[in-house]
Amino acid sequence: MGLFKSESVVYKPVNEVNLGPDSSEFYLQANVKAPRMTGILVKIFTWFLESRIFGGLLLYILKGNNLIHKLITNAELEEPPLYVPLHHFEDHKEKEVKCLDSALTPPDFFLILRTA
């Protein structure tokens, strides 16, 4: 783990990734190095994480030990940005919805609501 600069990962676009049986892609096994603690140790650890002085530094060290910076924070994606949703959007007609004029007075408003 580099203290100030860690190497990043460049991810290929999804269309270029081969996940078949003859694939040469490697799978990175998760190697989580989280501290094991219970009881009062959890309270003390939480207190350190929430403190302004030690919290940021402790979180940076934990993320670095678990490869978060290498795999997520400093990752480079070669895919173009997605400006439109991939799914088809269809606006459904809602039942029991009434459009009211904003110029209605309160008595007119309640009169319309009672007749519904």
N, C-alpha and C positions, 0 to 999 in steps of 0.2 A: 504494500500500500504506500503510494507516494503521499507525502504530506500536503504538498500544494498542487501538484499536477499528476493526475493518473491517466493512464492510456484509456482511450475510449473504444467502443465497439461500433462498427459500421454494419447496419442491418440492410440486407438486400430487399428489394420490393417483393411483395407476396407472390406476384406472378412468376418470379424467377426462382423461387424456392422449391426444391424437389423433396417431397416428404415420402416418396415411395420406398420400397424395400432396397432398391439399388442406389439410394441417396448417399451422398458423401457429407451431408450436414451432420454436425455434432450436437449432442444434447448436453447442456451444462447441468450437472446434478447439483441440487441445492445443498450448500454447505453452510447452514445457519449457525452462527456463533453467538447466540443470544445468551445473556447471563441467566443462570437458574437461581431463582430465589422465591421465597414465600414469606408470608407474615410481615414482620417488622422490616425486613430487608426490602420488600416491595415498597413500603411506605417511604423509606429513606431514599431508595432509588428514584421514586416518583418525585420526591421533594427536590432531588438534585436535577432531574430532567426539567422540572418546572421553574427552577431558579434562573434568573437572568444571567448570572455569571457563568455557571457551569453547564447549563442546559444545552446551549448551542454547540459547545465543544464536545460534550458527551454524545449528543445526537450525531454529530459529524463523524466521530470515531466509530460509533455503532454502525452507521451506514457504510463507512469504508470497510469495516471488517466483514460485512455481509454482501459486498460487491454491488451495493445499490448505486454508488457513483459510477462505477465502470459500466454496468449493464443498463442503467436507466438515465441517470442525470446527464452523463457526458456522451450518451449514445447519439449517433448520427443516422437519421433515417433517409434513405434514398427515394422514398416514395413522394409523388407530388401531393400537395395539400388537397383535401376534399372540400369543395365549395358547395356541393349540393348533397342532400341525403341520398343514400343508396336505396331506401325503401320508398314505395309509392305512398304518398299522403292523400288520404281521402277524408274530407270534413263531413262528419255525420250530422244529420239533422237532429237536433235535440228536441225532446218532447217537453211539454209544459214550460216552455220558455216564451216570455212575452217581451217585446221591445216597447219600451215606454218613452214618450217624448220628454226631453229634459225640461221643457217649459211648463210642465204640469204643476198645478198647485197641490198642496197636501190633500185637500178634500177630494179632488179629482183622482189623485193617485190611489187613495183608499177605496174609492168607488169602483175603480177598474179592478183592483185586487179582490174586492168582495164579489163581483159578478163572475169571477173566474171559477 
